Amino acid sequence: MKNKFKQLFVSPFAYFSEKALFGVGFIFYVLSSLLVSRHGQQFNGFMHLYPLEDVSFLSVLYVQLQYILVSVALLFCIGKAINKKTRLIDILNVVLIARIPFYLLLFFSFAIDMDAILEVIRTSISTGDYELDSVSKSDMLLLTFFGIFSIFIIVYHYYLIIRGMRTATNNKKMGLNVLILALYFITDLVIQVLIS
Amino acid sequence: MKRIPIDCPSCGLKLKVAKLVCDHCETEVSGKFSLPVLVQLSLEEQEFILNFLRHSGSLKEMAAQLGKSYPTVRNILDDLIFKINMLKNEE
């Protein structure tokens, strides 16, 4: 049981074949695009969404694919610089699998209608209710847990990127891990700025 | 099966073979012989090399048999090559 947990969550890239990883990653990519389009949202960064009316499933699929390809290109260049034997499929799988926690976060966000809760809070603040008396205690509790869960998910997302890159490139240097994360984060910010 | 010790239990440096014996005619050969590089590897590493040969050098087949991913098996091989080169340079 402990071994299965380790394989699935701690180091999936060390135990599963590239076909299995790609299959799972691809399925989640398609399902997440469907989920996002159904809720009238569109991607505008590696892990960011914005509301967009009448957005089609195909356009969400296409835009998300572009962001995936940008992250693959970035990590592949870094990977090749670290180890010439780095394979493209391994980097692609790192990007696809590392996005899964983010998709789960999206699912929960839509399931509990987090946008509606945030809208109530925004309205309360704009009407001068800074103590948020008009917001129910259950909503506040939900928001708190969701916030903590989000932090965990974001940390786990970056953990999967580092773990995946370590397997794909055989990198053992902590400094390079920090550099990879920094470049990934900066690229995400730059893309958002360029598009906005 | 007894595993041949590689490092000195007293000071931690590499051990050498001082005597070889023939079980058949009881001839003894004394001297100072360095341990072959392959013997200086751990049991798991030696087993990995044997598996590599048994699979005709196919890392893909080895990965399937070991239940690990291809890049993981490739990394183990690369680390092993590095270690063997280090041991060779020490001789």
Interface residues (C-beta under 8 A of the other chain):
Chain A: F13 A14 Y15 F16 S17 E18 L21 K85 R87 D90 T167 A168 N170
Chain B: A63 A64 G67 K68 S69 Y70 P71 T72 R74 N75 D78 D79
